[in-house]
Amino acid sequence: MADEPRHLRWSLQDIPFDCVQRSAIADESDWFYLLAGASFVETLSDLYAQNLAEYYQDNQDAKSWLQGQWEHEEVQHGRALRAYVLAVWPDFDWETAYARFVAAYAPLCQTNALGPTPALEMAARCVVETGTASFYTMIQQASPEPVLRELAGRIRADEVLHYKYFFRFFRDYQAREGVSRWRLLRGLWQRIAEADMEDSFLAIRCAYEVRNPGQNFTPADFRAFRKRMAVWIRRHYPFEMAIKMLMKPVSLPPVLQRLLLPLLTRGARRAIT
């Protein structure tokens, strides 16, 4: 059983769900699938935390933070997103869709799938937190609805703080392991390439098939969805912030970092385009 949370910086009571302007977003199906899928992934964070706590069982500091803080904040993100989804789309059978997601994804989320060394896994967690912080920054910027902007801003702030914790743990392990820069870059690139494709597909598929009984959500549908999302990403994704966060574990010389930042930022924008 997870430890009790040390402190949650906000609660669901802080979010004015009764003030949601449904007319601003209710007819936007892509927003529904994006938010419903995110709510599933975030709610399952107790499983992710359990796996990480098992992996880092010899590090009491990391284990205590994972179970006593990170897990509770991530699960709260899921509950808040669920509350928002149901405030806008009250007829959606969230519980059934989430149960489908858990049944499909939980068997794939195993401790033995984590990084080959503690330092590399912490670096991979930095990649994940970069992705979530950037994702909610984009949501905050792109949202047509004020309450969603507020909620995304709160989640974003949590994710940035989580990144700082994972980065601190990474530095501690890196000081012991001395993972080469090349191996670290290779591990980071692998994690970026994987970047939640499997859980995102399964989450959106479950939301789609429960909302549209008798219809199947295919990989082609997912590619079409991602293509539509690319428009939002080009306009609102914080590319420079994300590149800075991704580069930090590599500890490149400052001069090289300043040289690479604009090149990598432009490259990321072109890749999305």
C-alpha positions in Angstrom: 0.0 0.0 0.0 1.3 3.4 -1.0 2.4 5.9 1.7 0.1 8.8 2.5 0.8 11.9 0.5 3.1 14.4 2.1 1.4 17.4 0.6 -0.8 18.0 -2.4 -0.5 21.5 -3.8 -4.1 21.6 -5.0 -7.2 19.5 -4.9 -10.2 18.8 -7.1 -12.2 21.3 -4.9 -9.9 24.0 -6.3 -11.1 23.5 -9.8 -14.5 25.2 -10.7 -16.0 22.3 -12.7 -19.4 23.8 -12.3 -18.2 26.8 -14.3 -17.1 24.8 -17.3 -18.3 26.5 -20.5 -19.5 23.3 -22.3 -20.5 25.1 -25.5 -16.9 26.1 -26.1 -15.6 22.5 -26.3 -18.5 19.9 -26.2 -18.7 19.6 -30.0 -14.9 19.0 -30.4 -14.4 15.2 -30.7 -10.6 15.4 -30.8 -10.7 17.3 -27.4 -12.8 14.5 -26.0 -10.5 11.7 -27.1 -7.4 13.6 -26.1 -8.7 14.3 -22.6 -10.4 11.0 -22.0 -7.3 9.2 -23.0 -5.1 11.3 -20.8 -7.4 10.7 -17.9 -7.0 6.9 -18.3 -3.2 7.1 -18.5 -2.9 9.4 -15.5 -5.3 7.4 -13.3 -3.2 4.2 -13.9 -0.2 5.9 -12.3 -0.6 3.8 -9.2 0.6 0.9 -11.3 3.5 2.9 -12.7 4.5 4.0 -9.2 4.4 0.5 -7.9 6.7 -0.7 -10.7 9.2 2.1 -10.1 9.1 1.7 -6.3 9.9 -2.0 -6.8 12.7 -1.2 -9.2 14.2 1.4 -6.7 13.4 -0.6 -3.6 17.0 -0.1 -2.3 16.7 3.7 -2.5 14.5 4.7 0.4 14.5 8.4 -0.7 13.3 7.6 -4.2 10.8 4.9 -3.1 9.3 7.2 -0.4 8.8 10.1 -2.9 7.4 7.8 -5.6 4.8 6.3 -3.3 4.2 9.2 -0.9 4.0 12.0 -3.4 4.4 11.3 -7.1 1.8 8.5 -7.3 -0.8 10.6 -5.4 -0.3 13.7 -7.6 -0.4 11.7 -10.8 -3.6 9.9 -9.8 -5.1 13.2 -8.8 -4.4 14.4 -12.4 -6.4 11.5 -13.6 -9.3 12.1 -11.3 -9.3 15.8 -12.2 -9.3 15.0 -15.9 -12.1 12.4 -15.4 -14.2 15.1 -13.6 -13.6 17.5 -16.5 -14.5 15.0 -19.1 -17.7 14.1 -17.3 -18.5 17.8 -16.8 -18.4 18.3 -20.6 -19.6 14.9 -21.8 -21.7 13.5 -18.9 -23.1 10.6 -20.9 -19.7 9.0 -21.5 -19.3 5.7 -19.6 -15.9 6.5 -18.2 -15.7 3.5 -15.9 -16.3 1.0 -18.6 -13.8 2.6 -20.9 -11.2 2.8 -18.2 -11.7 -0.8 -17.2 -11.0 -1.8 -20.9 -7.8 0.3 -20.9 -6.5 -1.3 -17.7 -7.2 -4.8 -19.0 -5.4 -4.0 -22.3 -2.4 -2.0 -20.9 -1.7 -3.3 -17.4 -0.1 -6.6 -18.7 2.3 -4.5 -20.8 3.4 -2.4 -17.9 5.9 -4.5 -16.1 8.9 -3.8 -13.9 11.2 -5.9 -16.1 10.5 -3.4 -19.0 12.2 -0.6 -17.1 15.7 0.7 -17.9 18.8 -1.5 -17.9 20.4 0.6 -15.1 18.9 2.9 -12.4 20.6 6.0 -14.0 19.2 5.2 -17.4 15.7 4.6 -16.1 15.8 7.9 -14.2 16.9 9.6 -17.4 14.0 7.9 -19.2 11.7 9.3 -16.5 13.0 12.8 -17.3 12.0 12.2 -20.9 8.5 11.1 -19.8 8.1 14.2 -17.5 9.4 16.4 -20.3 6.6 15.0 -22.5 3.9 15.5 -19.9 5.0 19.0 -18.9 5.1 19.9 -22.6 1.8 18.2 -23.3 -0.1 20.1 -20.6 1.6 23.4 -21.7 0.2 22.8 -25.1 -3.2 22.0 -23.7 -3.1 25.2 -21.6 -2.2 27.2 -24.7 -4.6 25.5 -27.1 -7.7 25.1 -24.9 -10.8 26.9 -26.0 -12.3 26.6 -22.5 -11.1 28.6 -19.4 -11.5 25.9 -16.8 -9.5 23.4 -18.9 -6.8 26.1 -19.2 -6.7 26.4 -15.4 -6.6 22.6 -14.8 -3.9 22.1 -17.5 -1.8 24.9 -15.8 -2.0 23.2 -12.4 -1.0 19.8 -13.9 1.8 21.3 -15.9 3.3 22.9 -12.7 3.2 19.5 -11.0 4.9 17.8 -14.0 7.7 20.3 -14.1 8.4 19.7 -10.4 8.3 15.9 -11.0 10.9 16.4 -13.6 13.2 18.1 -11.1 12.9 15.2 -8.7 13.6 12.6 -11.3 16.6 14.7 -12.6 18.0 14.9 -9.0 17.7 11.1 -8.6 19.3 10.7 -12.1 22.3 12.8 -11.1 22.8 10.8 -7.9 22.8 7.5 -9.9 24.9 9.0 -12.7 27.6 10.0 -10.2 27.9 6.3 -9.2 27.4 4.6 -12.6 29.2 7.1 -14.9 27.1 6.2 -17.9 28.8 7.4 -21.1 27.2 10.4 -22.9 26.8 8.3 -26.0 24.9 5.5 -24.1 22.8 8.1 -22.4 21.9 9.8 -25.7 21.0 6.5 -27.2 18.8 5.6 -24.2 17.1 9.0 -24.3 16.5 8.7 -28.1 15.0 5.3 -27.6 12.6 6.6 -25.0 11.7 9.6 -27.2 10.9 7.2 -30.1 8.7 5.0 -27.9 7.0 8.1 -26.3 3.8 6.7 -25.1 2.6 5.5 -28.5 1.2 2.2 -27.0 -0.6 3.6 -24.1 -2.0 6.6 -26.1 -3.3 4.3 -28.8 -5.0 2.0 -26.3 -6.4 4.8 -24.2 -8.0 6.6 -27.2 -9.2 3.3 -28.7 -11.0 2.4 -25.5 -12.6 5.8 -25.3 -13.6 5.7 -28.9 -15.1 2.2 -28.9 -17.1 2.8 -25.7 -18.4 6.1 -27.1 -19.2 4.5 -30.5 -20.5 1.0 -29.7 -19.9 -1.5 -32.5 -17.2 0.6 -34.2 -13.5 -0.3 -34.1 -10.6 2.2 -33.7 -7.8 1.1 -35.9 -4.1 2.1 -36.2 -5.1 4.1 -39.3 -7.6 6.0 -37.2 -4.9 6.7 -34.7 -2.5 8.0 -37.4 -5.3 10.3 -38.6 -5.9 11.6 -35.1 -2.2 12.3 -34.6 -2.1 14.1 -38.0 -4.9 16.4 -36.7 -3.0 16.9 -33.5 0.1 18.0 -35.4 -1.8 21.3 -36.2 -2.1 22.0 -32.5 1.5 21.0 -31.8 2.9 23.3 -34.5 1.0 26.2 -33.0 1.2 25.6 -29.3 3.9 23.0 -28.4 6.7 24.5 -26.2 9.6 23.2 -28.4 12.4 25.2 -26.8 11.3 24.3 -23.3 11.1 20.6 -24.2 14.6 20.6 -25.9 16.2 22.2 -22.9 14.7 19.7 -20.5 15.7 16.8 -22.8 19.3 18.1 -23.1 19.8 18.6 -19.3 20.7 15.0 -18.4 23.3 14.9 -21.1 25.3 17.7 -19.4 26.7 19.1 -22.6 29.2 22.1 -22.3 27.2 25.3 -22.1 28.7 26.6 -25.4 27.6 23.5 -27.2 24.2 23.6 -25.6 23.6 27.2 -26.8 24.7 26.2 -30.3 22.5 23.1 -30.5 19.4 24.5 -28.9 18.1 26.5 -31.9 19.2 23.7 -34.3 17.3 21.1 -32.4 14.3 23.3 -31.9 14.0 23.9 -35.6 14.6 20.3 -36.3 11.8 19.3 -34.0 9.4 21.7 -35.6 10.3 20.4 -39.0 9.8 16.8 -37.9 6.3 17.6 -36.7 5.5 19.4 -40.0 
